[in-house]
């Protein structure tokens, strides 16, 4: 599990998120990664690299979602 | 995160280098409290300020709950200048520094700030250094190093979160406002983890918009089908044209073969002449006549240029004869005239008075007879005159030389005329002959029925070939633009296919963004309920522990949206606001709740911890709060706060003690380790 995620959320909260992800047909790992990136890129200057990272996560999540379909 | 060591140099009363070494983390042994004792004015607040300045730089000014970021640069500069040790300034020193050494998950993190001042104590420069496990923090080149270092620290300890962990007891009541100000709401949002999720939602929305923009006007499958249909239509049209062209070319070839056959028949009929039609013969006749007229015109021009040629040739010849005769005559007369004195001299010599006489002397009649005979013989010498000699000289005005020149010219003219005219006359004769032949053929053609039939057939085939050629030309002309249209339609189809793929990907990504956002929103909503509920629970728990109001306060509820806090009694009625001391208890309870719910294990640093609290509250805070609030609790205390009683109460939890000692003479403070007030 990414470091940021384990720092911010309890196991119960993680399960809650997993359930919502399942319901929305979204890979849990995508949310984990997004939280990790958002946490890493905190601060205006560092946010420059955030959007390419989000874009990559979105594309991977799309691929996983479609492959599953 | 454990604060291992603080080194401060020339900061307010701390002249020179002063160290606070907290040693190793003993929280696992239940020793989490570090007490730093100092009387009023001995430098407790300065130490807290040094920690916050060292950690957060100019953002330290945001730690106060009622401060905004307006004029942050100015405030920061003022604060630094105020904090620069007066003793250091007096001693001509120029540097102030704070070094903080943290440990987090076995990684040592050093944050070091240095400030330089001029002789008047005005800030001239500052520097921030960060080291991870002894090595400088790696920051990509080409970016603002200083800015990114600050951001790195913000990531570790955001100022709006730090304010819940590093504070002055006097300030703490501001947290307790039941309708929290924006700064507190922002801090609460961050601590509870919602600020980051809200940022993530915004960033996903921005990503979605970017994808939408890049996806563009999104062509549909129908657009592609239309383009493909148009392409097929054009390709079919080209195919038909090419087939038509092949048919017509074949037909044309066939007709040409037929034409060759007809021509061969006509040729045979005309004795092998290639001119096979009446029209062609007529054209040839006209052409020959045109040539004849041209030659005649050339000859006329020639005659015009040379006037003498307009004369008949016989006249020219007669003139030549006349001039030659005149020349002969002149020579003859000249010769005769030049010899005449010799004749007189001979006659005088033979028959003059002084002439030798014959014996007997000649009679006068005899003499006359002889003279007459001599003269007759003399004349006979010049007669008959030379052949061709002119009877008379007509052109008396011409010298012999002129005459000769004219004769030469006449010869040239006659010669040129002969050459020039001869070839043309010959050509005209040929033309006459050819015209005559053609006219004869024309006559034969127009009278033969078989020839007429072949001629008509040939004309018909020619007409048909002409028609076919026109049609072939027309068809061929249609191909290049059609190929252009086909090429353009093919490109359009390829583009549409590509755009459709992009568009499809784009739509899928947009859908993913939407789902991710909905997932986070739902998670956040549920998380907010859980965390705020957990916060309420922890707060209630701690409040009841600290306030001794278990019998009055039943629960503390917090509005998840506004964070407005309501304390309820046993009967679930809202309770009125408490005293200032109760507010402090309330705030400490909230911080406890936040620390537990947010899972942020930051050092808890508090100056003047008891504020306006009474003895029972102090007892509770000391014995029930400090040991559990964090793995590292640093308390700046006067001898009246953590006094003998409270110190004794927390001794099992104390990891280390320090005493601040002030030298009134030098006006400087020194830090003594493992010491506290003597009671």
Boltz contact constraints between the chains, C-beta under 6 A:
constraints:
  - contact:
      token1: [A, 8]
      token2: [B, 193]
      max_distance: 6.0
  - contact:
      token1: [A, 16]
      token2: [B, 526]
      max_distance: 6.0
  - contact:
      token1: [A, 17]
      token2: [B, 523]
      max_distance: 6.0
  - contact:
      token1: [A, 20]
      token2: [B, 519]
      max_distance: 6.0
  - contact:
      token1: [A, 20]
      token2: [B, 522]
      max_distance: 6.0
  - contact:
      token1: [A, 20]
      token2: [B, 523]
      max_distance: 6.0
  - contact:
      token1: [A, 21]
      token2: [B, 519]
      max_distance: 6.0
  - contact:
      token1: [A, 24]
      token2: [B, 515]
      max_distance: 6.0
  - contact:
      token1: [A, 24]
      token2: [B, 518]
      max_distance: 6.0
  - contact:
      token1: [A, 24]
      token2: [B, 519]
      max_distance: 6.0
  - contact:
      token1: [A, 26]
      token2: [B, 515]
      max_distance: 6.0
  - contact:
      token1: [A, 26]
      token2: [B, 516]
      max_distance: 6.0
  - contact:
      token1: [A, 26]
      token2: [B, 519]
      max_distance: 6.0
  - contact:
      token1: [A, 34]
      token2: [B, 200]
      max_distance: 6.0
  - contact:
      token1: [A, 38]
      token2: [B, 196]
      max_distance: 6.0
  - contact:
      token1: [A, 38]
      token2: [B, 199]
      max_distance: 6.0
  - contact:
      token1: [A, 38]
      token2: [B, 200]
      max_distance: 6.0
  - contact:
      token1: [A, 42]
      token2: [B, 155]
      max_distance: 6.0
  - contact:
      token1: [A, 43]
      token2: [B, 151]
      max_distance: 6.0
  - contact:
      token1: [A, 43]
      token2: [B, 154]
      max_distance: 6.0
  - contact:
      token1: [A, 45]
      token2: [B, 147]
      max_distance: 6.0
  - contact:
      token1: [A, 45]
      token2: [B, 148]
      max_distance: 6.0
  - contact:
      token1: [A, 45]
      token2: [B, 151]
      max_distance: 6.0
  - contact:
      token1: [A, 46]
      token2: [B, 151]
      max_distance: 6.0
  - contact:
      token1: [A, 54]
      token2: [B, 203]
      max_distance: 6.0
  - contact:
      token1: [A, 54]
      token2: [B, 207]
      max_distance: 6.0
  - contact:
      token1: [A, 55]
      token2: [B, 207]
      max_distance: 6.0
  - contact:
      token1: [A, 58]
      token2: [B, 509]
      max_distance: 6.0
  - contact:
      token1: [A, 58]
      token2: [B, 512]
      max_distance: 6.0
  - contact:
      token1: [A, 58]
      token2: [B, 513]
      max_distance: 6.0
  - contact:
      token1: [A, 61]
      token2: [B, 512]
      max_distance: 6.0
  - contact:
      token1: [A, 62]
      token2: [B, 508]
      max_distance: 6.0
  - contact:
      token1: [A, 62]
      token2: [B, 509]
      max_distance: 6.0
  - contact:
      token1: [A, 62]
      token2: [B, 512]
      max_distance: 6.0
